[in-house]
């Protein structure tokens, strides 16, 4: 079954990811478009590493192709909101304390401590055992 670029785009836009994924898995030729669509589907599933891997391969197979470049920029700009450096971003450091890298000065609020404890517990640790 041969599917055009537009048909595959429609499937993905209408959130028919299962059907689109099935078509891709049956496709023997893993060309730039195959990697592009795999990347778009992976992003919709929030599989960012897989999306990045596939769009990078698509860009390598078809350099300077505008839709691939635009998607790559869109994908890479998503992470900026999450990966800003905590210690140097004013968005996270509201109290203006730049006294140390560990952020252990007395100006840490209870809310900050509870949030840090919750994050620590998500990874199997326990920052504050009484919470």
PyMOL commands that set and color helices and strands:
alter all, ss='L'
color gray80, all
select helices_A, chain A and resi 5-13+17-26+32-44+48-61+66-78+80-83+110-122
alter helices_A, ss='H'
color red, helices_A
deselect
rebuild
show_as cartoon
